[in-house]
Amino acid sequence: MADRSSSIQFDDIPLDEARRMGRGPRMDPELRALQQKIQSLDSAAVRMMLPEDTSPATMKNRILRVAAELGMPVTIRKVPGGLLFWRSADEDIQQATDISQRLQTARSKGRSRPSPRRA
């Protein structure tokens, strides 16, 4: 029989180093940077220039998702070339609530019309 040499190699690694190696970033680096930026919001707004391959709607959804995970309300506006966002104040939240209620009322009125009957 032919001599089988093992092609698997083993290296001893300290346990602390092994634990650090197993933990990689759990979040996309862009989202991690976004999270840190949202956490640092105080009394200033941030203008974010969008990459060419990212739509404003996609980035808005990402900002909202990260802010929701942090439990922080943010207001987002579309500006030429990107987005503008800041930590929502009470007046921003109240304005968004009012607009939402008006839109829901308009939708419910539009649906209450009777549908035309077929002959």
C-alpha positions as CSV (number, residue, x, y, z in Angstrom):
1,M,0.0,0.0,0.0
2,A,1.1,3.5,-0.7
3,D,2.0,5.8,2.2
4,R,-0.8,8.3,2.8
5,S,0.6,11.6,4.0
6,S,-1.9,13.9,5.6
7,S,-2.8,17.0,3.6
8,I,-4.6,18.6,6.5
9,Q,-2.4,20.9,8.6
10,F,-3.1,21.9,12.1
11,D,-1.9,25.0,14.0
12,D,-2.2,25.6,17.7
13,I,-3.7,29.0,18.4
14,P,-4.3,30.7,21.8
15,L,-7.9,30.5,22.8
16,D,-8.4,34.3,23.2
17,E,-7.1,34.8,19.6
18,A,-9.5,32.0,18.3
19,R,-12.4,33.7,20.0
20,R,-11.6,37.0,18.3
21,M,-11.2,35.3,14.9
22,G,-14.6,33.8,15.1
23,R,-16.3,37.2,15.6
24,G,-16.5,39.1,12.4
25,P,-18.5,42.2,11.7
26,R,-22.1,41.3,11.7
27,M,-23.1,44.3,9.7
28,D,-22.2,45.7,6.3
29,P,-19.4,48.3,6.8
30,E,-21.5,51.0,5.2
31,L,-24.4,50.3,7.6
32,R,-22.0,50.3,10.5
33,A,-20.7,53.8,9.5
34,L,-24.3,54.9,9.1
35,Q,-25.2,53.5,12.5
36,Q,-22.3,55.5,14.1
37,K,-23.3,58.6,12.3
38,I,-27.0,58.3,13.5
39,Q,-25.8,57.7,17.0
40,S,-23.7,60.9,16.9
41,L,-26.7,63.1,15.8
42,D,-27.5,65.8,18.3
43,S,-28.5,69.2,17.1
44,A,-27.1,69.0,13.5
45,A,-28.4,67.5,10.3
46,V,-26.3,65.3,8.0
47,R,-26.2,65.5,4.2
48,M,-25.4,62.2,2.6
49,M,-24.3,62.2,-1.0
50,L,-25.5,59.0,-2.6
51,P,-23.3,56.7,-4.7
52,E,-24.4,56.4,-8.3
53,D,-25.6,52.8,-7.9
54,T,-27.9,53.5,-4.9
55,S,-31.3,55.0,-5.2
56,P,-32.6,57.5,-2.6
57,A,-35.5,55.2,-1.7
58,T,-33.1,52.3,-0.9
59,M,-30.8,54.5,1.2
60,K,-33.8,56.0,3.0
61,N,-35.0,52.5,3.9
62,R,-31.5,51.7,5.2
63,I,-31.4,54.8,7.4
64,L,-34.9,54.1,8.8
65,R,-34.0,50.5,9.5
66,V,-30.8,51.4,11.4
67,A,-32.5,54.2,13.3
68,A,-35.3,51.8,14.3
69,E,-32.8,49.3,15.6
70,L,-31.3,52.1,17.7
71,G,-34.7,53.3,18.8
72,M,-34.1,56.8,17.5
73,P,-36.6,58.6,15.4
74,V,-35.1,60.4,12.3
75,T,-36.5,62.7,9.7
76,I,-35.3,62.3,6.2
77,R,-35.6,64.7,3.2
78,K,-34.5,64.2,-0.4
79,V,-32.1,66.9,-1.6
80,P,-30.3,67.2,-4.9
81,G,-27.6,64.6,-5.1
82,G,-28.5,62.8,-1.8
83,L,-30.4,62.8,1.4
84,L,-30.6,65.1,4.4
85,F,-31.4,63.5,7.8
86,W,-31.5,64.5,11.4
87,R,-32.8,63.3,14.8
88,S,-36.5,64.0,14.9
89,A,-37.8,66.6,17.3
90,D,-41.3,66.4,18.8
91,E,-42.6,68.9,16.2
92,D,-41.2,66.6,13.3
93,I,-43.0,63.6,14.8
94,Q,-46.2,65.6,15.2
95,Q,-46.1,66.8,11.6
96,A,-45.5,63.2,10.3
97,T,-48.5,62.0,12.4
98,D,-50.8,64.7,11.1
99,I,-49.8,64.0,7.5
100,S,-50.3,60.3,8.0
101,Q,-53.8,60.8,9.4
102,R,-54.8,63.1,6.6
103,L,-53.6,60.6,4.0
104,Q,-55.4,57.7,5.7
105,T,-58.6,59.8,5.8
106,A,-58.3,60.6,2.1
107,R,-57.7,57.0,1.2
108,S,-60.7,55.8,3.2
109,K,-63.0,58.4,1.6
110,G,-61.8,57.4,-1.9
111,R,-62.6,53.7,-1.2
112,S,-66.1,54.3,0.1
113,R,-67.5,55.0,-3.3
114,P,-69.8,52.3,-4.5
115,S,-68.5,50.2,-7.4
116,P,-70.4,50.4,-10.6
117,R,-72.7,47.5,-11.2
118,R,-72.4,45.3,-14.2
119,A,-75.5,44.7,-16.3
